[in-house]
Amino acid sequence: MKKKLLGCALLGLMGVAHGVAAQDDVFDDRWYVTVGGGYGMFDGSREVDNNFTGHLGIGRFVAPRWSWDAELFYANPEDNFAELNWSMYSAALVGRYHLRDEGDTWWPYFSFGAGMQRVEDESPATNELGPVDRKDNNLLGIAGMGLQADYGRLGARAELAARFDFDDRSGISDDFTDLVASVSLVVKLGEPPAPPVVEEPPPPPPPPVKTCADMDDDGDGVNNCEDRCPNSQAGQAVGPDGCPVPLTIDLRGVNFDFDKATLRPDAIAILDEAVGILSKYPEIRVEVAGHTDLCGPEGYNQKLSEKRAKAVYDYLTSKGIAASRLSGPNGYGESRPLEPTAQSFPGCKSEKNRRTELNVQN
């Protein structure tokens, strides 16, 4: 039963170590050899003297904190009663869990293992059958703790381990527990693993080189290559060469019926075009001016021109044109006719004279 439990425990330990190895793969996994000696404190039931031991092994780390070693062990203590041969040989697989962090040069660990141990026991004659020469192979279990140091290619271990020898044919006991204190030299084989290659992302492409065709320093909508007037103001009316151009808002067609100040549908369509121009160029300021024909008294015409100017002014502000951009409304009566000034046809009832104008102030 004890042998089955020991075998299951060892298999479980190997499974845990394999799982850890699958998760981490950045560590020094070179093979190494160990050689060392120790001092055995043997189970009192054996009736042998404590004595020196020796061991040899080979192993490697399978994960950052797990290592496995195949180890050979030898001891040859003296029998307490006679100078007869009593020796043991063992081969075991030993796992070690290392309490280490990256960069540590020394650290503690726990060890667990199992294997086979051969005992060669010569006992003095106790009856007529003579001396006994017994050679048996037994299941071996190992549990211990220690310290390990690592200095590049070389390292060292100091360990105290209990060795459980399940020798149920000794005639003395079914199992024995021996303690062994040992030191080992660890020599790594081969070159250290190369550091992982970290692929750096390619550098970002250089920003595109801007040319004069991509730049508009004065913000007038004309690129620097074609701008012959680089100091014009943003929002200013400019031509294809970037230079300011005189801007007139033509309201020809915004006329009124005779003796009326009411906007006609055809006049509203023209005013909507003027609203579009004023919205596009928010820095333009204009005067709203009203005019009449030459018919009727001058005082009457003055008031009528003011009403016409007020009608256009109100329409523009209702469409979102700020009043601060509008000068007026101003009425000029019959003082600025477009047709002849004589009190006769066509000046008297000239539709061109019954008008409202937007005069650009800047």
RAGISUL-V806552 format. One record per backbone hydrogen bond with DSSP energy under -0.5 kcal/mol. NH is the residue of the N-H (numbers start at 0). CO is the residue of the C=O. If there is no record, write none. Layout:
nh:co
NH:CO
NH:CO
This chain:
nh:co
4:0
5:1
6:2
7:3
8:4
9:5
10:6
11:7
12:8
13:9
14:10
15:11
16:12
17:13
18:14
19:15
20:16
21:17
22:18
22:19
23:19
26:24
28:26
31:58
32:186
33:56
34:184
35:54
36:182
37:52
38:180
39:50
40:178
41:39
45:42
46:43
48:77
50:39
52:37
53:73
54:35
55:71
56:33
57:69
58:31
59:67
61:65
62:65
65:62
66:95
67:59
68:93
69:57
70:68
70:91
71:55
72:89
73:53
74:87
75:51
78:83
79:46
83:81
86:119
87:74
88:117
89:72
90:115
91:70
92:113
93:68
93:91
94:111
95:66
96:109
97:64
97:95
98:107
99:97
103:100
106:147
107:98
108:145
109:96
110:143
111:94
112:141
113:92
114:139
115:90
116:137
117:88
118:135
119:86
120:118
120:133
121:84
121:119
122:120
122:131
125:129
129:126
131:122
133:120
133:131
135:118
137:116
138:165
139:114
140:163
141:112
142:161
143:110
144:159
145:108
146:157
147:106
148:155
149:104
150:153
152:150
153:150
154:185
155:148
156:183
157:146
158:181
159:144
160:179
161:142
162:177
163:140
163:161
164:162
164:175
165:138
165:163
166:164
167:165
169:166
169:172
175:164
177:162
177:175
178:40
179:160
180:38
181:158
181:179
182:36
183:156
184:34
185:154
186:32
186:184
187:152
187:185
188:30
197:195
198:196
199:197
209:207
213:210
214:211
218:215
223:211
223:214
224:211
225:222
226:222
227:225
227:240
228:240
231:228
235:232
238:242
241:238
244:236
247:245
248:357
249:247
250:248
253:250
254:252
255:353
259:256
263:254
267:263
268:264
269:265
270:266
271:267
272:268
273:269
274:270
275:271
276:272
277:273
278:274
279:275
280:276
281:279
283:280
285:324
286:358
287:326
288:286
288:356
289:329
290:354
291:332
293:346
294:347
300:296
301:297
302:298
303:299
304:300
305:301
306:302
307:303
308:304
309:305
310:306
311:307
312:308
313:309
314:310
315:311
316:312
317:313
318:314
318:315
319:316
320:315
321:319
324:321
325:322
326:285
326:324
329:287
331:289
334:331
336:333
343:341
346:343
347:343
349:346
352:349
353:349
354:352
355:253
356:288
357:248
358:286
358:356
359:357
360:284
361:284
